[in-house]
């Protein structure tokens, strides 16, 4: 049976949504603007739903592609800039040679009895997943994972696994953290603010949920990785991963480590001067994690560490210096997100600068750097186009005026359930609704005013409503075709959406079941904040 192209699947969903606008009546909730942590999201007014005139969609299915471009322009631009920047860096072979040297080092550790018993690769996967899960739990890492796919997929291939394992290591790990977050401002912060709860209250039980969900994700990834390494043909991507295997094999044949040229030292000097400037200009950065803010001398510390480290890496080889630029970029990314509220625009600019600096450090001409960047954009164009058409799904539903009607119908259907049934129904609503509305903040503004008052009526803590929203929002993010981040990551990894759906659906069901089980303890035992 021939598997359809991802574009075909997503466009078919657009057509199905357009058909739904002919069947489902139009409806609308009244909305009001509320101030939450300095931002004014739109909030639904409970008991304000009214049926409106229907707006069936016809030729608008073709217009949705254009509107999808406009709605997801930030993600599409991010994908192009990341793809182009890493194409420049990949042309230097720095990442692949770094991976090759890293794996040689792990082979030496494998000879030690302790590491041989546990498995160095298992430790590497576990450490990476814990790190990304923490990023998702603390500052809501999501779009940023697109940039890391191009690093961890080749790493997974080089370790004897497949591209799916690489996506599990960073993208899925971050979204598991996003689902079981303790301090995520995009889910917990907004949902608790709308529900009238203290921001980031109930932290202790959420931390327990995060630990459990992260352990489940790591166990699943290690099981799958071991299965693929034992028999590579059991991988969903065995045939399609030929691209990555050939690329990795070609890199491993490159034995020559190039010495730094005077161009490398020029780039080192420019970067060092820029860091010194930042150290004096931004000598104290307010790093915010949850409700806690600490004023730290981050940029002076970064400059103090990078200047001697960069000098040593440039003296060693140009490849080592380019890898130090990559490490510096990741550190500045974390500081920018936590301290200065960076989003995809600033992050894309940061990686763009990294790509250009890498090309010049390798003594590429300006013309070659531009050509490599355009080749990278061309290579990733399919992923960008799919993101655009996926953005058209929610546009069809919104223009057809049926999003609020769907929400109203579901909330009415769960009115007669008991406490356990009501919490389970709220969880199911959030899970299903996330398939068509992947934006956490938009869904919080749409559902939390209704769900919060509904929880008061049935005698369930509003904190339970937020937890149900949090789980429901997080898990299906990893499978919904309306998520530009998912489609972007799969495009970077060259994994067709249909393949990912077939692979991930069983694990998604496991996560959904565990999510429901984690909702039950606060119903029967007291936890702080619940």
N, C-alpha and C positions, 0 to 999 in steps of 0.2 A: 504494500500500500504506500503510495507516494505521499510524503509529508508536505503539506503546503508551505510556501514561503511565509515568514513571519508577517510581512506586509499584507499578504492575502488574509491571514487569520485576523489581524487587527482591523482591516477594512471591512471584513465580514461582520465584526462586532459593531462597527459604526452603522452598517445597514440594519442589523437587528435592533439597535437602539432607535433608529429612525422608524422602524415598523412599530416599536413599542409606543411611540408618540401618537400613533393612530388608535391605539387600544386603551392606553391609560389616560384618564381624564386629567386636564391641567389643574394645578392647585398651587397655592402660595401661602406661606406664613408671613406675618408682619415681622419686621426686624427693627432693632434699635441699636445705636452705637454705644458701646461701653468702653471704659478706659481700663486696660489691664497692663500693668508694668510699662506704662508709657505708650502703648500701642492701642489704637481704637478699632478692634474687630467688630464685625456686625454680629448681633446676637438675636436669635429667634425669640419672639414673644410667645410664651405658651398659650394654648387655647385660642390661637388667633388664625388657625388654618381656615381657608376658604377655597372652595372650588372656583376655578377661573375658566375662561374660554380656552379650549384646547388650541395647540399650535403644532399640528402635524408637520413633520419634516419630510421634504421630498428632494428637490434638487440641492438642498442645503448639505446633503451628504458629501457633495463635491466641494462645497465652500468650507466644510469642516477641516479639510486638509490645510487650507490657507490659514484659517483661524487657529488651528492647532500649532502652526508655525509661530504665530504671534504669541499664543499662550505659553508655549514652551521655549520661547526664543532664548531664555537664559541657559537652559539645559543644552539646547542645540549648539549654541555658541561655545559653551563649556566643553562639549564633546569635541568640536572642531579644534579648539585651541589646545586641549590636552592631547588629542591624537597627533596634531602637527608637532607639538613640542617634544613628545616622546619619540616621534619618528626621527627627529634630529638627533636626540640622545642615542637612540638605537643604532643609528648609522655609525656611531663611534665605537660600538660593541662594548661600551663600558658596563652596562647593566648585565649583559650576558656573561662577560668575563668575570664580573663580580660574583654572580650566581655560581659560576663554575668554581671559582676559588673558595667560595663559602662551602660548597658541597665537598670539596677536597678536604677542608678543615673538619667537617662533620664525619668524614670517613676515618680520620685519625682518632676522633673521639669514640667512634664505634668500636675500636679495639679495646677500650677500657671495659672492664667487666660490668660496672654499674650501667654505663650508657648502652652497652650491648644488650643487656637484659631489658631495659626500658625501651630502647630505640631512640636514637638521636632525632630521627625524622618526626617521631611522635611528640617529642619535646618541642621541636620547632613549630609544628602545627598548633600545639596547645598554647604556646606562648603568643603566637601571632593572633590567634582567635581571642584569647583573653584581652589582649591589648585593644583590638578593634571593638570587641563587645563593650569594653569600658568607654571607649570613645562614643559609641552609640548611646550608652546609658547616661553619660555625664553631659555631653553637649549636643546630642542628637545627630551624630555623624550620619549622613545619608548620601547626598550628592557627591561628597568628597571621595567616596569609595570608587567612583568611576576612574579617578586618576591612578588608583593603586592596582586596578585590574591588570594593567600592562606590566606590572612588576611581578605580581604573585602568580599569574597564569604561567609565564615562562619558568618561574621557580618550581611550581608544582610539576610541570612537564619534566624538568631536569631532575627532580627527585624520583621520577618513575611513576608519577600519577597522571592525571588528565586535567583539562581546562576546567571541568566542573569542580574539582578539588580546589583549584586556585580561587574560584568564585566563592566557594564555601568558606575559605580561609579569611577573606576580607569582607566581601559584600554581605554574605549571610551572617557572619559574626557580628558585624556592626548593626544589622537590623534585628538580630536577637537581642542585643543590648538596647536598641531602640524600643523593642517590645516590652522588655522587663526593666525599663529605665527607672533610676532613682531621682535624677535631676534634669531630665530632658525638658527644656523650656518650651519645645514645640508641641508636646503632648500634655505632660503633667502640668506645666506652668499655666498654659492657656485654659485647659479643662478645669483645673482647680479654681482659677480666677473666675471663670464664668459660673461655677457651681457655688461660689461664695465660701470656699475652703481656704485655710492658710496655705500659702504657696509651699510646695514640696513637703507637706505634712504626710504622715504615714510612711516615712522614709524607711523605717526598720523592716517592715514586712515587704516592701518593694525590693529592698536589698536581698532579702531571702529569695524572692521570686527570680531576681536577676541571676543569682548563683545557680539555682536549679535549672533555669532555662539555658544558661551558658554551658553547664555540664552536659545537658542533653545534646546541645549542638556540637560540642567537641567530641562526645562519644560517637555521634552519628558520622561526623566527618572522618574520624580515625577508622571507624568500621569500613566506610566506603573507600577511603584511601588504601587501606590494607587489601581490600577486595580487588581493587583495580591493579595494584602493584603485583598481586599474586597472579592475576590473569587479566592483562590489559584489554583483551577483547570483550570483557564484561562491561567496559566503560560505554556509556551512552554516546560518547563522542570519539570512539576509537578511530573511525574512518575520517571524520572531519578534523580531528586533531593532527592529521598529517602535516598541516601547515606549521603548527607549533613544533612538532618533532623535527621536521626538516630544518626549521630555523635554528632550533637549539643545537642540532647536530652540526650544522654549518659553523655555528659560533664556537663549539668546542674544538673545532679544527684550528681555530685561531690561537696560536701559541705565543705570538709576539706581543709583548707589552711595550707600547711606545713610550719613549721618554718625553718629557714635557718640552715644548718649544717656547720661544719667547712670547708667543701668543698666549700660552697657558699662564705665564707669569703676569702678562698684562691683565688678563681676566681676574687672576688672583688679586692683583693690586686694586682693580676697580671694585670688586666685591668687598675687599677689606675696608676700603675708604667708605663705601656705602654703609657697612656695618658700624664703623666708627661714628659716622654722621647720625645713624639711628640711635647709637648708644648715648650721644649727647642730647639729641632732640627728644627721644622717647626714653629718657633715663629711668623712668618709673612707670610701669604698666599696671593697670588695675585688672588683674586676672579674676574673672567671675566664674564660680562653679556653684550652681544652684543659688542659694541665698547668701553664700559666703563670697566675699571679695577680699583679695589680698593685693596690696601694692608691692610689686616685686621689681627688682632691677634686671628684667629679663634680657633686654638688648645689650646692656653692658656685659652680662654673663656670656651671651651668645658670641659677641665680638671677641671677648677674652679667650674663649675656647676655640673659635674657628680660625683666628689668625695664625696661631702656631700649628694647629691641626691641618689647616689648609696648606701651609708652607711645607709641612712634612709630606702630605699626600702629593703635592705638585712636584716635590723633589723626587718622590718615589716613581711616579709615572703619571701620564696624562689621564689614564683610565681611573686611577685612584683619586685624582683631583675631581674628575667629573662625578664620581660617586659621592665625594664629600659635598659637592654642590647639591646633589639629590637629597642627601641627609639634611643639609642646611635648609633646603626648601620645605621639607616635611616639618622640621622644628618651627620654622617661621609660620607655616600654615596653622599649626596648633595654637601658637601665640596669637596669631591674627584672629582666629575664631573665638578663643576664650577671652582675649583682652580688648579686641577692637571690633567685634561683631561682623567679621568678614563673612561673605557669602560667596556664591559661585563666581561672581564677577571678579572680585579681588583674588580669589584662588586661581582662576584661569589666568589672570595677569601674572601672578607669581610663577606658575609653571611655564608660561610663555617666555618670561625672562630667563628661567632656568634652561629652557631649550636653546635659546639664542646664545646664552653664555657657554653652554656645553659645545655648541657648534664652533664658536670662535676659539674656545680653548683647545679644540682638536685641530685648529688651523684650517677649518673650512672657510672658503671665501664667502662674502656676503651673499653673492648670487646663489651659491650652493645651499646655504642655509635657507634661503627663501624657497628654492626648489624642493628641498626636503620637507619643509613645512607644508607646502601645497600637496606633496605626495601623501603626507600623513592625513591631511584633510580628505583627500580623494579616497584613501583606504577606509576611512571611518564614515563615509557619506551614507552608506546604507543604514547604519545605526541611527544617524541623525534624522533621516527621512522617516524611519519607523516611529521615532519619538514624536515627530510632528503629527503623524496620522493617529497615534495613540491619544494625543491631546485632543483630537477631534471627538472622541467618544463622549467625554463629559460635556463638551460644547453642544452636541446634539441633544443630550438629556436636559441641559439647562435651557436651551432655546425652545425645546419642546414643552417646557414648563411641567415636567413630570418628576423631578427630583424630590420636591417637597411632598408630592402626592404619594410617592413610594414610601417616604419616611412616615407620613401620617398613617397610612394603611398598616404598616408594620407595628407602629406604637399602639394602635387600637387593638390589634390582634393579640397583644401580650398583656392586655389589661386584666384578664381573668386568671392569670397564673399566680401561684404562691410565691413565697420568697425565693426559693431555689429556682423555680421555674422562671420567675421574673428576671433574676440576675442572669440566668442562662439565656433568656430571650434578649436581654439588652446586649449581652456579649455576642449573640448570633447576629443581631441587627448591625452592630458596629463592624463585625467581620464581613458581612455581606455588603454593607454600604461602602466599605473601603475598596471594594473591587471597582466601583464606579467613581469614588471620590478619594483618591490616594492622598490628598493633602490633609495632614493632621489638623492644622489650624482651621481650615475651612470646615472640616467635619465636626470639630469641637464646637465652633460657633453655630453650626446647624443643629446638632443633636443634643448637646449638653443642657441647654435651657429646658428642653422637654424631658429628657431623661432624669435630670436632677429633681424636678418637681414630681415626676412619676415615682421616684424612689421615696420621696417624703410620704406619698399617699399610701404606699404598701409597707412603710416602716423599715426601709433598708437604708443604711448609711449612704450619704452622697459619695463618700470615699469609695464605696463599692462600685458606684456608677462610673467614677473616674477610672478605676482599675479595669473594669469591663471595657471601657473605651480604649484604654491603653493597649490591652492585649488584642482587642479587635482591630485596632488601627495598625498594629505592628506586623502580625503574622502574614496577613494576605498582601502586604506590601511586596512580599517576595515572590508573588505569583501573578499579580494583576497586570494585564497588558496596558492599563492606563497610567502606569508608573513610568515616567520618563527616566528615572534613575535605574530601574530594573532593565528596561529596554536598552539604555545606554551601556550598562555593565555587560549585558549579554552580547551587545554589538562589539564592544571592545574585546571580549573573549571569543568571539566568533561562534557563539552557541545559539542555534535557532530557538525561538521561543517555544515551539512545539516540543523540541527535545527537552528543554528545561521543564516544561509543564509535566511531561511524562515522568521525569526523574524526581521532581520536587514534591509532587502532589501527595505521595504517601507520607513523607516527612512532615508536610504541612498538616495533615490530619492528626499526626502524633502531637504536634505543637498545639493545635486547637484543643485536643483532649486534655493535655496537661494544663493549658490555660484555664479551662473550665474547672479542673480539680483545684487549681490554686485560688480560684474565686470562692471556694466553699469554706475554708477555715475561718475567715473573718465573719462568716454568718453565724458560727457557733461558738467561737472563742474571741475574747477581746484582744485586740492589737492596738498599740498606740496610734492614734490618729483615725481609727476606724470606729 
